[in-house]
Amino acid sequence: MARLNMVQALNSAMDVMLERDQSVIVFGQDIGYFGGVFRCTDGLQRKYGAHRVVDAPIAEGGIVGTSIGMAVNGLRPVAEIQFADYIYPGFDQIVSELAKLRYRTAGDFFAPVTIRTPCGGGIRGGQTHSQSPEGLFTHVNGIKVIMPSNPYDAKGLLINAIEDDDPVIFFEPKRIYNGPFSGYPDAPAQAWNTHPKSEVPEGYYTLPFGRAEIVRPGADVTLLCYGTMVHVAESAATLAEVDAEIIDLRSLVPLDTDTIIESVKKTGRCVITHEATKFGGFGAELAAIVQEQCFYHLEAPVLRVAGWDTPYPHAFEWDYFPGPKRVAAALQEVLEGP
């Protein structure tokens, strides 16, 4: 198996599916000749032609709307929104049309659209290139929401998304496109070539939705996370010297509630962390599930560590970002009890 970073793994997933299935179309701004702003689609247009890897105008509503039209006519478009911050012009098409098409036609039509989009901060992108809007889409019935944390999962989950007959929003944490923590101020430097999940099979494989992964077993506290925050969580548990059970959700919708509940009932404590704004974020839903299903097993209140309830600041990026020190403090707090 080759050692890949997440950009290369995503590129490999699309390459595999373009070759395997003639109905797959890659579509988006600058994804063809230029290879995408983060090079995730580099070389695909040269290999498969401009009729299958299609450059789109700067019009997110048009990208999503055209993708829906492609899908209902038998294609499987993989649409790229250049930054998750730019997805809002296409929000009406996603929520009002894409998510509801199968339901409103009683199953006569379906739209197998995969929307890829880079999310999160850590690249000095400021307020318009650093948002994590996954919580908005988890609220919309009819959409599956995925966010991988490593190259192996990214490829397997993306292939599964492309083959899925339902629409999928596939969030890609751009902070870890090329490896976790490179240049991060309060975490050890790491590289994908030392990460076990940098080994990625060259051909076809899939990973199922709705199945979380326990990336680190533990007995003292359950730490729920996804995307970039999986690597932050691992660093935080080491920093706090806590026997934390770290669960990478991977799939937000559908959600693996069984793994969450089993873990919290075992540990009796739970910390939830995500990069997005805390108020109304996906962590609130996770906290509600834990409270409803594990109340009599809890030894301390559920804590959330997340981004500030502000636009993503450029000057104070690493204060906004819920790094290992903040997560470690929360782990220590829940162990001290109420």
KOLDREN-316790 format. One record per residue: residue number from 0; residue in three letters; x, y, z of N, C-alpha, C in turn. Coordinates in steps of 0.02 Angstrom, whole numbers, plus 50000, padded with zeros to 5 digits. Each point is the difference from the previous one (the first is absolute). Last residue first. Example, Ala and Ser with C-alpha at 12.3 -4.5 7.8 and 13.67 -1.06 7.14 Angstrom:
BEGIN
num_residu_n.c1_n.c2_n.c3_ca.c1_ca.c2_ca.c3_c.c1_c.c2_c.c3
1_SER_50642_49888_50354_50042_50059_50003_49961_50055_50037 .
0_ALA_50015_49714_49996_49955_50059_50000_50045_50060_50000 .
END
This chain:
BEGIN
num_residu_n.c1_n.c2_n.c3_ca.c1_ca.c2_ca.c3_c.c1_c.c2_c.c3
337_PRO_49082_50840_51981_49957_50060_50001_50020_50048_50056 .
336_GLY_50195_49840_49900_49931_49991_50022_49962_50065_50002 .
335_GLU_50231_49935_49925_49996_50026_50068_49929_49996_50027 .
334_LEU_50051_49940_49777_50026_49949_50045_49998_50023_50072 .
333_VAL_49938_50145_49823_49948_49949_50010_50024_49945_50047 .
332_GLU_50154_50176_49946_49942_50025_50037_49947_49946_50011 .
331_GLN_50193_49957_49866_50016_50002_50071_49941_50023_50042 .
330_LEU_49976_50002_49767_50007_49931_50023_50016_49998_50075 .
329_ALA_49993_50210_49896_49932_49972_50007_50003_49928_50024 .
328_ALA_50203_50109_49950_49970_50030_50060_49930_49972_50012 .
327_ALA_50111_49937_49802_50030_49968_50059_49971_50027_50064 .
326_VAL_49939_50102_49798_49968_49935_50007_50027_49963_50060 .
325_ARG_50097_50207_49947_49930_50009_50021_49965_49933_50010 .
324_LYS_50221_49996_49918_49999_50025_50069_49929_50010_50025 .
323_PRO_50041_49930_49770_50011_49949_50052_49997_50026_50071 .
322_GLY_49867_50150_49822_50061_49960_49997_50008_49952_50057 .
321_PRO_49814_50153_49863_50001_49961_50062_50058_49951_50000 .
320_PHE_49977_50248_49876_50004_49929_49987_50004_49961_50065 .
319_TYR_50007_50237_50005_49933_49976_49980_50000_49924_49995 .
318_ASP_50204_50105_50036_49959_50007_50061_49930_49974_49987 .
317_TRP_50151_50010_49823_50017_49944_50044_49969_50007_50069 .
316_GLU_49964_50171_49831_49979_49934_49975_50012_49945_50050 .
315_PHE_50004_50259_49990_50000_49957_50060_49980_49928_49982 .
314_ALA_50014_50175_49833_50056_50017_50044_50006_49953_50060 .
313_HIS_49820_49977_49841_50064_49991_49967_50058_50009_50048 .
312_PRO_49741_49910_50058_50046_50058_49998_50065_49984_49965 .
311_TYR_49734_49913_49981_50068_49973_50008_50050_50058_49994 .
310_PRO_49753_50052_50093_50032_49982_49936_50072_49977_50013 .
309_THR_49857_49956_50207_50017_50060_49962_50019_49978_49929 .
308_ASP_49968_49872_50222_49938_50021_49967_50010_50068_49966 .
307_TRP_50200_49809_50040_49963_50055_50031_49935_50014_49963 .
306_GLY_50100_49751_49991_50020_50067_49981_49958_50052_50035 .
305_ALA_50024_49772_50131_49985_50018_49931_50027_50069_49984 .
304_VAL_49946_49791_50193_50056_50044_49984_49995_50015_49926 .
303_ARG_49830_49894_50211_50015_50013_49929_50058_50049_49995 .
302_LEU_49889_49811_50197_50032_50063_49982_50012_50003_49925 .
301_VAL_49834_49867_50199_50032_49996_49934_50028_50069_49983 .
300_PRO_49972_49921_50260_49965_50030_49942_50039_49989_49936 .
299_ALA_50031_49816_50188_50015_50072_49995_49961_50027_49941 .
298_GLU_49988_49772_50056_50030_50021_50064_50016_50075_50001 .
297_LEU_49819_49819_49860_50046_50056_50000_50024_50018_50070 .
296_HIS_49834_49830_49930_50069_49976_50001_50051_50058_50007 .
295_TYR_49760_50025_49977_50012_49966_50064_50070_49970_50005 .
294_PHE_49927_50113_49795_49995_50044_50059_50020_49966_50065 .
293_CYS_49996_49942_49749_50051_49978_50048_49995_50037_50067 .
292_GLN_49857_50036_49799_50012_49928_50000_50046_49976_50056 .
291_GLU_49936_50235_49965_49938_49960_49996_50013_49925_50010 .
290_GLN_50184_50154_49992_49958_50013_50059_49938_49956_50001 .
289_VAL_50142_49990_49811_50033_49972_50059_49957_50010_50062 .
288_ILE_49926_50100_49802_49996_49927_49995_50030_49967_50061 .
287_ALA_50020_50233_49982_49930_49980_50014_49992_49925_49997 .
286_ALA_50208_50093_49939_49990_50006_50072_49929_49979_50019 .
285_LEU_50052_50010_49772_50036_49944_50032_49990_50002_50075 .
284_GLU_49915_50179_49877_49961_49939_49987_50033_49940_50033 .
283_ALA_50116_50201_50011_49940_50005_50041_49955_49939_49990 .
282_GLY_50196_50029_49867_50014_49976_50068_49940_50003_50046 .
281_PHE_50004_50095_49780_49982_49929_50001_50014_49969_50069 .
280_GLY_49949_50261_50004_50042_49957_49960_49980_49927_50006 .
279_GLY_49913_50208_50113_49962_49969_49946_50041_49954_49955 .
278_PHE_50148_50147_50139_49928_50008_50008_49964_49971_49939 .
277_LYS_50242_50000_49999_49971_49958_50053_49924_50003_50001 .
276_THR_50165_50029_49778_49971_50039_50054_49963_49956_50050 .
275_ALA_50177_49866_49858_49947_50047_49986_49978_50038_50063 .
274_GLU_50160_49817_49998_50029_50065_49983_49946_50053_49990 .
273_HIS_49981_49784_50171_49999_50014_49929_50024_50071_49988 .
272_THR_49960_49795_50211_50038_50056_49971_49991_50004_49925 .
271_ILE_49913_49885_50259_49986_50006_49928_50039_50059_49973 .
270_VAL_49993_49820_50228_50021_50065_49973_49989_49998_49925 .
269_CYS_49920_49843_50233_50002_50014_49928_50021_50072_49987 .
268_ARG_49968_49771_50194_50016_50070_49987_50006_50012_49925 .
267_GLY_49961_49783_50100_49963_50043_50045_50013_50074_49991 .
266_THR_50079_49775_49893_50044_50048_50031_49965_50045_50051 .
265_LYS_49879_49827_49878_50060_49969_50029_50041_50050_50040 .
264_LYS_49810_50070_49878_49977_49958_50056_50059_49966_50035 .
263_VAL_50043_50124_49806_49985_50044_50056_49974_49960_50060 .
262_SER_50046_49881_49798_50060_50029_50028_49985_50042_50062 .
261_GLU_49820_49909_49875_50038_49946_50033_50062_50028_50035 .
260_ILE_49873_50147_49867_49965_49982_50062_50038_49946_50038 .
259_ILE_50082_50067_49787_50002_50055_50048_49972_49979_50067 .
258_THR_49983_49850_49820_50069_50004_50024_50007_50056_50052 .
257_ASP_49790_49978_49894_50015_49941_50042_50070_50003_50029 .
256_THR_49916_50162_49840_49983_50014_50071_50018_49941_50045 .
255_ASP_50067_50093_49755_50008_49937_50036_49987_50012_50075 .
254_LEU_49902_50138_49775_50044_50002_50058_50000_49933_50036 .
253_PRO_49952_50099_49728_49974_49969_50061_50053_49996_50055 .
252_VAL_50043_50175_49948_49933_49974_49980_50012_49950_49944 .
251_LEU_50189_50064_50106_49956_50038_50045_49927_49982_49988 .
250_SER_50248_49874_49963_49934_50010_49969_49955_50034_50051 .
249_ARG_50223_49979_50070_50006_49992_49927_49935_50017_49963 .
248_LEU_50086_49983_50248_49932_49987_49975_50000_49986_49925 .
247_ASP_50185_49956_50194_49996_50039_49938_49932_49983_49969 .
246_ILE_50096_49979_50261_49957_49973_49948_49998_50050_49942 .
245_ILE_50152_49931_50236_49990_50049_49947_49960_49967_49943 .
244_GLU_50053_49970_50275_49978_49961_49942_49980_50049_49946 .
243_ALA_50181_50037_50213_49939_50019_49964_49986_49951_49943 .
242_ASP_50155_50041_50219_49983_49939_49963_49933_50011_49965 .
241_VAL_50191_50190_50071_49934_49973_50015_49989_49938_49956 .
240_GLU_50174_50191_50018_50016_49935_50032_49936_49967_50024 .
239_ALA_50032_50210_49872_49965_49998_50064_50016_49937_50040 .
238_LEU_50093_50031_49781_50019_50059_50040_49970_49997_50070 .
237_THR_49939_49836_49842_50069_49990_50022_50022_50057_50045 .
236_ALA_49790_50018_49903_49999_49944_50048_50070_49986_50026 .
235_ALA_49976_50161_49829_49973_50024_50064_50000_49945_50053 .
234_SER_50062_49949_49775_50051_50040_50032_49978_50023_50070 .
233_GLU_49843_49887_49868_50055_49954_50017_50055_50037_50037 .
232_ALA_49823_50128_49916_49978_49959_50056_50056_49953_50022 .
231_VAL_50030_50129_49805_50004_50043_50059_49983_49959_50062 .
230_HIS_49971_49895_49798_50071_50006_50014_50012_50046_50060 .
229_VAL_49781_49975_49924_50023_49934_50021_50073_50004_50020 .
228_MET_49886_50186_49903_49999_49995_50073_50019_49931_50025 .
227_THR_49973_50062_49765_50062_50023_50030_50004_49986_50074 .
226_GLY_49805_49868_49910_50041_50045_49959_50067_50016_50034 .
225_TYR_49824_49927_50173_50001_49982_49929_50044_50049_49964 .
224_CYS_49908_49903_50270_50031_50049_49955_49995_49975_49929 .
223_LEU_49961_49942_50288_49968_49996_49935_50027_50056_49955 .
222_LEU_50070_49857_50234_50015_50062_49964_49974_49992_49929 .
221_THR_49974_49882_50264_49988_49994_49928_50010_50068_49968 .
220_VAL_50112_49890_50235_49955_50050_49971_49994_49986_49925 .
219_ASP_50117_49847_50151_49984_50055_50045_49948_50048_49973 .
218_ALA_50107_49797_49893_49953_49982_50053_49974_50060_50040 .
217_GLY_50102_49929_49730_50014_50029_50065_49945_49986_50049 .
216_PRO_50110_49970_49720_49958_49975_50055_50021_50032_50066 .
215_ARG_50021_50093_49744_50041_49988_50060_49954_49976_50055 .
214_VAL_49914_50032_49787_50070_50007_49979_50048_49990_50058 .
213_ILE_49745_49927_49921_50035_50014_50062_50074_50002_49983 .
212_GLU_49788_50052_49831_50059_49960_50015_50029_50021_50067 .
211_ALA_49740_50000_49862_50056_50037_50029_50058_49952_50012 .
210_ARG_49783_49997_49829_50042_49957_50042_50060_50040_50024 .
209_GLY_49828_50068_49835_49966_49982_50061_50038_49954_50046 .
208_PHE_50056_49989_49739_49977_50057_50040_49968_49973_50064 .
207_PRO_50195_49860_49864_49929_50014_50008_49987_50064_50039 .
206_LEU_50207_49939_49828_49986_49998_50072_49927_50020_50010 .
205_THR_50156_49890_49779_49953_50047_50030_49999_49992_50076 .
204_TYR_50166_49955_49760_49974_49974_50064_49953_50053_50027 .
203_TYR_50178_49952_49769_49933_50013_50025_49989_49969_50069 .
202_GLY_50254_50049_49922_49939_49989_49962_49937_50018_50037 .
201_GLU_50227_50018_50092_49999_50035_49936_49933_49995_49964 .
200_PRO_50044_50002_50276_50000_49955_49942_49992_50038_49934 .
199_VAL_50114_50104_50223_49936_50000_49964_50004_49951_49941 .
198_GLU_50125_50104_50239_50006_49944_49953_49932_49988_49968 .
197_SER_50030_50157_50173_50025_50028_49938_50010_49945_49948 .
196_LYS_49929_49974_50233_49948_50004_49949_50023_50040_49939 .
195_PRO_50141_49968_50195_49981_49935_49974_49949_50002_49944 .
194_HIS_50187_50190_50048_49932_49986_50023_49977_49933_49970 .
193_THR_50206_50117_49950_50006_49963_50063_49932_49981_50028 .
192_ASN_50024_50126_49799_50041_49940_49988_50015_49962_50065 .
191_TRP_49877_50210_49992_49961_49942_49980_50042_49938_49992 .
190_ALA_50075_50184_50176_49994_49997_49928_49961_49937_49982 .
189_GLN_50053_50188_50223_49991_49932_49974_49997_50004_49925 .
188_ALA_50062_50157_50241_50000_49994_49927_49994_49926_49981 .
187_PRO_49896_50097_50232_50062_49974_49970_49994_49996_49924 .
186_ALA_49866_50189_50137_49996_49928_49991_50064_49975_49967 .
185_ASP_49921_50235_50037_50005_49966_50064_49988_49925_49995 .
184_PRO_50013_50157_49802_50040_50030_50054_50006_49960_50064 .
183_TYR_49988_49919_49733_49951_50017_50052_50035_50020_50064 .
182_GLY_50096_49922_49783_50002_50070_50018_49951_50020_50054 .
181_SER_49944_49779_49898_50059_50032_49974_49998_50075_50015 .
180_PHE_49830_49823_50055_50038_50040_50047_50062_50034_49973 .
179_PRO_49892_49793_49862_49975_50033_50060_50053_50042_50035 .
178_GLY_49978_49952_49726_50026_49970_50061_49978_50038_50061 .
177_ASN_49932_50055_49775_50069_49977_49989_50033_49970_50061 .
176_TYR_49770_50077_50002_50008_49975_49932_50069_49968_49989 .
175_ILE_49893_50110_50201_50038_49937_50000_50003_49970_49930 .
174_ARG_49890_50208_50042_50058_50006_50045_50043_49937_49997 .
173_LYS_49786_50020_49889_50059_50020_49961_50062_50008_50043 .
172_PRO_49775_49844_50014_50036_50049_50042_50066_50019_49967 .
171_GLU_49763_49917_49891_50070_49982_50001_50039_50052_50041 .
170_PHE_49728_49899_49950_50044_50054_50025_50071_49973_50007 .
169_PHE_49768_49936_49863_50063_49970_50021_50049_50055_50019 .
168_ILE_49725_49940_49956_50045_50057_50008_50063_49973_50032 .
167_VAL_49800_49871_49850_50049_50000_50053_50038_50066_49999 .
166_PRO_49756_49866_49896_50049_50054_50000_50044_49999_50061 .
165_ASP_49897_49769_49902_49976_50060_50033_50053_50055_49998 .
164_ASP_50035_49778_49915_49945_50029_49961_49970_50062_50033 .
163_ASP_50262_49895_50009_49937_50005_50037_49947_50034_49957 .
162_GLU_50235_49971_49940_49956_49944_49982_49932_50003_50034 .
161_ILE_50169_50162_50046_49986_50004_49928_49952_49945_49979 .
160_ALA_50077_50001_50224_49956_50058_49986_49980_50002_49926 .
159_ASN_50160_49841_50070_49933_49981_50022_49950_50056_49986 .
158_ILE_50224_50045_49957_49975_49952_49951_49929_49977_50020 .
157_LEU_50109_50139_50151_49981_50037_49940_49974_49952_49946 .
156_LEU_50083_49910_50203_49936_50034_50011_49978_50038_49937 .
155_GLY_50211_49891_50001_49947_49951_50006_49931_50031_50007 .
154_LYS_50194_50142_49995_49990_49966_49936_49941_49952_50004 .
153_ALA_50061_50114_50198_49977_50047_49949_49986_49965_49934 .
152_ASP_50099_49882_50184_49927_50009_50006_49974_50044_49945 .
151_TYR_50232_49972_50006_49968_49935_49988_49924_50007_50003 .
150_PRO_50136_50194_50052_49997_49981_49929_49963_49935_49987 .
149_ASN_49927_50150_50212_50064_49972_49978_49993_49975_49928 .
148_SER_49819_50091_50133_50056_50029_50038_50068_49975_49975 .
147_PRO_49722_50046_49901_50054_49954_50019_50057_50036_50036 .
146_MET_49725_50038_49959_50062_50038_50007_50056_49952_50024 .
145_ILE_49718_50019_49898_50060_49961_50014_50059_50047_50009 .
144_VAL_49710_49976_49970_50054_50047_50015_50061_49962_50026 .
143_LYS_49745_49975_49851_50051_49967_50042_50060_50046_50006 .
142_ILE_49726_50051_49949_50070_50009_49982_50044_49960_50048 .
141_GLY_49759_50018_50020_50011_49979_49931_50071_50007_49976 .
140_ASN_49896_50156_50196_49983_49931_49986_50011_49985_49925 .
139_VAL_50123_50184_50160_49959_49994_49940_49987_49927_49985 .
138_HIS_50144_50088_50175_49931_50016_50018_49952_49988_49942 .
137_THR_50239_49981_49984_49975_49944_50039_49927_50010_50020 .
136_PHE_50120_50171_49888_49977_49947_49955_49976_49939_50037 .
135_LEU_50092_50191_50114_49942_50023_49962_49971_49943_49959 .
134_GLY_50203_49968_50122_49940_49997_50041_49937_50022_49963 .
133_GLU_50222_50016_49904_49970_49933_49997_49936_49995_50039 .
132_PRO_50167_50189_49937_49927_50003_50003_49966_49932_50001 .
131_SER_50238_50140_50039_49982_49930_50006_49924_49995_50007 .
130_GLN_50201_50195_49901_49940_49980_50036_49990_49924_50000 .
129_SER_50172_50162_49900_50018_49958_50057_49940_49969_50035 .
128_HIS_50033_50181_49824_50031_49940_49973_50014_49949_50056 .
127_THR_49908_50226_50030_49966_49977_49940_50032_49938_49967 .
126_GLN_50082_50120_50203_49929_49985_50011_49965_49971_49939 .
125_GLY_50269_49967_50022_49954_50051_50024_49927_49978_49998 .
124_GLY_50218_49884_49939_49951_50020_49950_49951_50053_50023 .
123_ARG_50204_49858_50086_50000_50073_49999_49952_50027_49947 .
122_ILE_50019_49770_50066_50042_50018_49942_50004_50076_49992 .
121_GLY_49866_49874_50166_50069_49978_50008_50044_50016_49941 .
120_GLY_49720_49944_50024_50052_50050_49998_50069_49970_50004 .
119_GLY_49747_49902_49898_50042_50012_50058_50056_50050_49988 .
118_CYS_49894_49845_49797_49972_50037_50057_50053_50012_50053 .
117_PRO_49944_49919_49719_50049_50008_50054_49971_50044_50056 .
116_THR_49856_49839_49825_50018_50069_50015_50051_50002_50058 .
115_ARG_49830_49838_49812_50062_50005_50038_50014_50073_50016 .
114_ILE_49777_49847_49929_50028_50068_50001_50061_50000_50046 .
113_THR_49840_49815_49850_50049_50009_50054_50028_50070_49995 .
112_VAL_49764_49866_49908_50049_50055_49995_50045_49998_50060 .
111_PRO_49794_49861_49891_50063_49979_50030_50055_50051_49990 .
110_ALA_49724_49991_49999_50054_50044_49977_50065_49980_50034 .
109_PHE_49731_49900_49923_50051_50009_50053_50058_50038_49970 .
108_PHE_49718_49926_49952_50063_50030_49980_50047_50002_50060 .
107_ASP_49793_49893_50026_50005_49994_49928_50066_50029_49973 .
106_GLY_49912_49996_50235_50051_49953_49978_50006_49991_49926 .
105_ALA_49849_50158_50104_49983_49933_50026_50047_49947_49974 .
104_THR_50016_50243_49972_49978_49960_49942_49982_49928_50021 .
103_ARG_50079_50161_50159_49945_50035_49966_49974_49961_49939 .
102_TYR_50189_49919_50127_49939_50001_50041_49941_50028_49960 .
101_ARG_50218_50001_49902_49975_49931_50007_49933_49999_50036 .
100_LEU_50109_50211_49982_49978_49973_49936_49971_49930_50005 .
99_LYS_50102_50161_50168_49930_49980_50003_49975_49964_49937 .
98_ALA_50225_50098_50041_49985_49958_50058_49930_49970_49998 .
97_LEU_50074_50150_49824_50040_49940_50004_49979_49953_50057 .
96_GLU_49886_50215_49978_49993_49955_49943_50037_49934_50010 .
95_SER_49994_50179_50166_49932_49999_49973_49990_49950_49944 .
94_VAL_50216_50031_50112_49949_49987_50050_49931_49991_49968 .
93_ILE_50190_50050_49860_50015_49940_50040_49941_49982_50045 .
92_GLN_49991_50200_49872_49996_49942_49956_50010_49935_50040 .
91_ASP_50029_50201_50116_49929_49990_49983_49992_49939_49955 .
90_PHE_50220_50069_50057_49965_49970_50057_49926_49986_49983 .
89_GLY_50193_50105_49873_49968_49938_49978_49956_49968_50053 .
88_PRO_50124_50200_50042_49959_50015_49940_49966_49937_49972 .
87_TYR_50149_49971_50188_49936_50031_50016_49959_50022_49938 .
86_ILE_50231_49903_50020_49945_49954_49985_49932_50033_50008 .
85_TYR_50238_50077_50038_49966_50021_49938_49937_49960_49986 .
84_ASP_50153_49958_50185_49973_50068_50009_49960_50023_49940 .
83_ALA_50125_49798_49999_49935_49992_50032_49967_50067_50012 .
82_PHE_50165_49976_49795_50007_50005_50072_49930_49991_50030 .
81_GLN_50016_49947_49775_50071_50014_50011_50019_50009_50073 .
80_ILE_49818_49838_49896_49994_50070_50021_50067_50020_50028 .
79_GLU_49929_49788_49828_50043_50032_50049_49979_50072_50011 .
78_ALA_49880_49753_49911_50007_50072_49994_50046_50027_50054 .
77_VAL_49931_49769_49864_50039_50017_50060_50016_50074_49994 .
76_PRO_49801_49833_49876_50046_50056_50004_50034_50005_50069 .
75_ARG_49873_49817_49842_50019_50004_50071_50051_50056_50008 .
74_LEU_49784_49936_49811_50071_50009_50015_50011_50001_50076 .
73_GLY_49780_49983_49886_50040_49939_49997_50074_50007_50014 .
72_ASN_49811_50165_50007_50004_49974_49932_50052_49944_49993 .
71_VAL_49961_50124_50200_49934_49972_49984_49997_49972_49930 .
70_ALA_50202_50106_50074_49985_49941_50040_49933_49968_49981 .
69_MET_50075_50208_49902_50039_49943_49977_49977_49936_50034 .
68_GLY_49904_50199_50076_49976_49982_49933_50038_49941_49971 .
67_ILE_50075_50088_50203_49936_49967_50010_49972_49978_49932 .
66_SER_50194_50128_49995_50014_49933_50025_49936_49961_50012 .
65_THR_49986_50227_49942_50019_49960_49942_50015_49928_50021 .
64_GLY_49953_50152_50172_49941_49989_49958_50015_49957_49939 .
63_VAL_50180_50066_50142_49956_49951_50033_49939_49985_49956 .
62_ILE_50148_50163_49920_50036_49936_50006_49955_49947_50031 .
61_GLY_49919_50221_49988_50001_49968_49935_50035_49933_50002 .
60_GLY_50003_50133_50192_49931_49979_49988_49994_49963_49933 .
59_GLU_50207_50099_50052_49987_49939_50039_49929_49975_49992 .
58_ALA_50172_50143_49852_49928_50005_50014_49979_49936_50037 .
57_ILE_50205_50081_49848_49998_50018_50071_49927_50013_50018 .
56_PRO_50055_49826_49799_50007_50071_50016_49996_50011_50076 .
55_ALA_50096_49765_49902_49936_50036_50007_50013_50074_50013 .
54_ASP_50128_49761_49888_50008_50064_50035_49933_50038_49999 .
53_VAL_50045_49727_49985_49972_50059_49967_50010_50062_50043 .
52_VAL_50055_49734_49935_50027_50042_50054_49990_50071_49977 .
51_ARG_49920_49846_49855_49987_49963_50062_50028_50035_50061 .
50_HIS_50024_50082_49774_49928_49982_50002_49983_49961_50063 .
49_ALA_50225_50069_49939_49961_50056_50025_49925_49987_50002 .
48_GLY_50198_49804_50025_49971_50046_49953_49954_50052_50032 .
47_TYR_50148_49817_50093_49933_49979_49982_49964_50048_49953 .
46_LYS_50233_50027_50081_49991_49928_49992_49933_49982_49971 .
45_ARG_50059_50226_50052_50046_49976_49948_49989_49926_49986 .
44_GLN_49880_50097_50177_49974_50022_49935_50046_49977_49943 .
43_LEU_50067_49954_50222_49941_49961_49981_49972_50021_49933 .
42_GLY_50191_50098_50129_50013_49949_49951_49940_49962_49975 .
41_ASP_49978_50129_50230_50057_50009_49955_50008_49939_49954 .
40_THR_49839_50066_50184_49980_49970_49936_50056_50005_49948 .
39_CYS_50027_50084_50223_49968_49936_50011_49980_49966_49935 .
38_ARG_50115_50222_50059_50028_49948_49956_49969_49931_50011 .
37_PHE_49941_50225_50093_50043_49960_50043_50029_49939_49963 .
36_VAL_49860_50150_49884_50041_50047_50039_50047_49964_50048 .
35_GLY_49923_49885_49766_49972_50017_50065_50046_50044_50041 .
34_GLY_50041_49926_49771_50006_49945_50047_49974_50014_50069 .
33_PHE_50014_50121_49773_50040_50023_50057_50011_49945_50051 .
32_TYR_49863_49961_49806_50067_50020_49977_50046_50016_50058 .
31_GLY_49782_49932_50083_50024_49966_49941_50072_50016_49983 .
30_ILE_49859_50095_50178_50020_49932_50017_50030_49963_49940 .
29_ASP_49900_50235_50042_50072_49991_49995_50023_49928_50013 .
28_GLN_49755_50033_50062_50041_50057_49981_50074_49982_50003 .
27_GLY_49820_49802_49955_50011_50053_50048_50046_50054_49974 .
26_PHE_49929_49718_49969_49973_50065_49977_50013_50053_50052 .
25_VAL_50023_49722_49904_50028_50046_50049_49988_50071_49975 .
24_ILE_49875_49748_49955_50023_50064_49972_50028_50041_50058 .
23_VAL_49910_49728_49935_50030_50047_50048_50028_50061_49963 .
22_SER_49905_49801_49896_49950_50051_50018_50028_50051_50049 .
21_GLN_50121_49805_49920_49997_50052_49948_49948_50054_50016 .
20_ASP_50153_49832_50159_49929_50015_49985_49996_50059_49952 .
19_ARG_50213_49909_50074_49955_49943_50013_49930_50011_49974 .
18_GLU_50176_50168_49990_50018_49944_49958_49948_49944_50005 .
17_LEU_49974_50188_50136_49995_50023_49931_50016_49942_49952 .
16_MET_50030_49963_50230_49929_50001_49981_49989_50024_49929 .
15_VAL_50221_49996_50095_49972_49932_49999_49929_50000_49973 .
14_ASP_50102_50209_50036_50031_49965_49944_49971_49930_49992 .
13_MET_49939_50126_50188_49967_50024_49939_50027_49966_49938 .
12_ALA_50105_49948_50203_49930_49978_50003_49963_50021_49937 .
11_SER_50221_50077_50031_49998_49929_49982_49929_49974_49999 .
10_ASN_50037_50218_50077_50013_49997_49928_49995_49928_49976 .
9_LEU_49991_50033_50229_49938_50023_49969_50006_49998_49924 .
8_ALA_50193_49951_50122_49950_49947_50010_49933_50019_49968 .
7_GLN_50177_50158_50002_50015_49945_49954_49948_49945_50005 .
6_VAL_49985_50179_50151_49989_50025_49932_50010_49943_49950 .
5_MET_50052_49957_50226_49929_50000_49986_49984_50026_49930 .
4_ASN_50234_49882_50031_49967_50049_50042_49926_50002_49978 .
3_LEU_50159_49776_49978_49971_50059_49969_49979_50050_50052 .
2_ARG_50145_49754_49942_49988_50050_50053_49977_50064_49967 .
1_ALA_49967_49739_49903_50036_50063_49997_49984_50043_50061 .
0_MET_50002_49720_49975_49958_50060_50000_50044_50062_50000 .
END
